[in-house]
C-alpha cells in the first residue's frame, strides 16, 4: 500500500492510504469512472456474505481481538492481506463492537460492500476512511451513533443517489432485495431498538451528513411511529424506499442534509462539522 500526502487530523499528521497495486473492485451496479454498468436501471442491493471459514476472515478477527486488547487508536483491519484476500472480505466482523478505543478506522481499497451495524459501538471513532471501496454504496444508519465521528474519506461517486452519476437507490420493496436486507440490517429497530422478526421490518433509505461527507444510510424500523420519530429527529431529511426515480432525489437530499449535524439520534449528541470537500 502506498500513501497520499498527509492531511491534517485531530491525531496529527495522518497519511490517507492509496492503492498502488491496481486493486479497485468495481461491481458494475452503475457507470463509474468509465466502467459501464452490468445492467442499466435500478441496481440490486449487495448482500454478499463473507466466507467465515476463510483464512482471510480469521486473520481479520484476530487483528480485531488484538487491537481491542491493546486499546489501539489507529486501526487498519485489512492490513497485511493480499489483494485476493481483501476481495474476500465483503464486510467486517461484528467483533468491531469491541474497538471502543479506535479513533481512526482505515479500510480503503477494499472489497467491502456493507458495514455491520455493530460499528455503532465504536464510541471513540473520529475518522472513517473507506476511500476506493467502490462496492460500498451506502453506510448503516447506526453509524450516526458514533458521536465523535467528524472526518471521513469516501468515494462519493460510488454512492447511491450521488449527484455526479445519478445512481438510483435499490428498491427496498422489491422482493429481489429481501435476502440482502435481512443480511445487512440489524435484527432490531434502528430507532427504538425493539427486536424485529423476519419480514416485519420496514427498511428505509435516508441521506445525511456523516463525518465530512453526505452519505446514504440504510435503516430498518418496526412501525409507522418509528418512521415518524425518524422524521422528527432528522428534520429536513426524508426517508424513502428507493426504486425508479430515486436517482434525481439524491442531489436535493444533499442540499437538505448539508445543514444537519452528524447525528440526529437522541442517543448520540451532534459533533462539530468540518467544511472539508466531500
N, C-alpha and C positions, 0 to 999 in steps of 0.2 A: 504494500500500500504506500502510495506517495502522499504528500500533504500539500495543501494550498498555503497561501500566505496566512500567517497567524492573524486572527481577528480579536478585537478586544472583548473580554467577557468578565463576569464577576470573579472568575477564578484566575485572572491574569492573562498571559499570552497563551492562547489555545489554538492549535492547528486543526482546522477542519479537514478531515481526510478526503482524498480524492483517489479514484481508481486509476492505476497505471497499468492494469492488466487487461483492459478491454471488457471487464465484467460489468455488463449493464443489461439485465434480463428484461426485455420488452415482452409484454404479454399479448399485445395485439387487440386490447379492448377498444382502442381508438387510435387515430393517427397521432404519432408522437415523434418529433424530430426527424420527419421524413419517412418514418417507418409506417406503412399503411396498416389499417385495422384488419383483423382476420375477417370480420363481418361488419357490414355497415348497420347502423341502427342502435337500439338501446343495448348496452352491454349487460352481461350477467354478473352477478356478484361472485367474487372469489371466495371459495370456502375450502381452500387447499389445506388438508390436514397433514402435519408432518409425520414422518416415519419415526415414531418414538423409540424404535429399537435400533436406529442407525447410530453409528459411532459419532457422527456429527452432532446429533441431538444430545447424546450422552455427554459429549465434551462441553456443550453449552451449559447444561445443567451443572456440571462440575465447576465450571467457571463462575456461575452464579452463586453456588454454595460457598466457594472460596471467597468471592468478593463480599458476600454477606458476613462471613465470619471475620473478615479483616476490616469491615466498615469502610471500604474504599469509596472515594468520592467521584472518580472519573472511571467509567467502565465501558468497555467495548466487548460485548458478549461473543461476537463472531471473530475476534482476533485470533490469528493462527490457523484459521480454516482455509482450505484451498477454495478456488472458485467453484468447483463442483460440489464441495461440501456446503459452501454458503448457499448455493442454489437449492439445497435440500431443506434449508430452514425457512419454512413459509410463515412461521410466526415464532414468538418467543414463549418459552415455558411459563406457566402460571407462577412458578417459583420466583419470578421477578418481584413479586409482592414482598419478598424478604429484603430487597435492596433499599432499605429506608434511609441509608446514608448517601446514596449515589446522587450527585448533583449534576453530572454530565453523563448522558447516555448516548453513545456513538454507535449507530447501526447503519452507516452509509454503505452504498454499493452492495446492497443485499438483495436477496430474492424474496423478502418478506411481502406478503400480500395482505396481512392484517396483524394488528397488535392485540394482545389479550386485554380484557377489561381489568385484569389484575394490576395493570400499570397504575391504577388509581392509588395503590398503597405506597407508591414511591413518593413519599411526602416531602423529601428534600430536593426533588428533581427541579433544576433550574434551566437546563439546556437540553433540548432534544434534537439530535442530528440523524435524520433519516434520508439525507440527500442521496440522489441517484438510486433510490429504491423505487424503480419505475413501475413495479406491480402494486405498490402501496397507494391506493387511490383515495383513502379516507382514514380517519382515526376513530377509535372508540370514544363514545361520549364521556366515558368515565375518566378520560384524561383531563377533563375540565376540573376534576377534583384535586389535581396537582397544583395546589395554590401558589407554590413557589416558582412554577414554570413561567419564564419570561423571555426566553430566546429559543428560536427554533430554526432549523435549516431543512427545508422540504422542497422536493422537486414539484413546484406548484403546477407545472404544465401537465403532470400526471394525475392531477386530482379531478374527481368528478365535478362538473359544473364550472371548471376553470374558464375564465373569460378569454383566454388566449386560444383554446382549442374547442371550447363549447361542447365538451363531452357530457352527454346526458347521464343522469343518475340511474342505476339499475332500478327496475320496478319492484318494489318490496312486496307488492300484492300478487306478483306473477308466481305461480306455483313452481316454476323452474328455479326460483331462488330460495325455496323453502329450506332445503338441506343446508345451504350455505348460511342462512340466517341463524339456524339452530346451532351451527358450528362456531360462529364467530361472536355471538352475542351472549351476555350473561344470563344466568338462569333465574335472575331476579330483576325486578323493575329498576330501570336506570334512575328513576326519580324517588320512589318511596322504599326501594329495596325489598319489597314483598316478593316471595318466591313466585315464579310464573311457570305453569305447566306447559308442556309442548303443545303448540297450536293455539295457546291462549294469549300470546304476546302480540303487541301492536308495534311493529317496527316503524321507525321514522328516520328521516334524514333531517339534519339541521346544520347550517353553516355558520361558523363564528370564528372569532379570533382565538387562536391557541399559540401562545408564545408571541412570535412576531409574524405569523402567517395567518391567512384566512383559510380555514380548513373545513371540509365537510366531515360531519360526525355521524356515526350510526348509533342509534339507541333503541331500546325496547321499553315500552310502558305497559302497565297492566290494566289501565282503564282510561275512559274519556276524562275522568277527573285529573289523572296524572298528565294527560296531554294539555289540559287547561293550566295545570300547575307549571308545566314546562314553559308555556307561553308567558305566564306571569313572571317567572324567574328569569326569562331571557327576552325582555322587551325588544322589539324591532327585528327579531329573527323568527322566521316562520318554519314550522315543522311540516314535512311533506313526505310522500311515499315514492317520489321519483317517477320514472317512466318517460314516455314520449312527451316532448315539450319542456322537460326539466332542464335542458341544456341552457336555454336562454334565461332561466331563473337564477343561475349562478352569479352573473355579474351584478344583478340587483341586490342579491343577498350579500355580496361582497361589500357593497356600499353601506348597507344597513348594519352589517356586523362590524364595520370598521370602528364604530364608536363603543362597542361592547368591551367590557373587561374580560380577562382570561376565563373567569368562572362566573356563571350566573347561579350556581348552586349555593344554597344557604350553607351547606357543609364546607364549602371552600371559599373563603374570603378572596376578593379580587386582588390581583397583584399589579404592580406598576407595569404599564405598557411602554414598550420601546418602539421607536419610529423607524426601525430598520426596514429595508426593502423586502417585500415578500416575493 
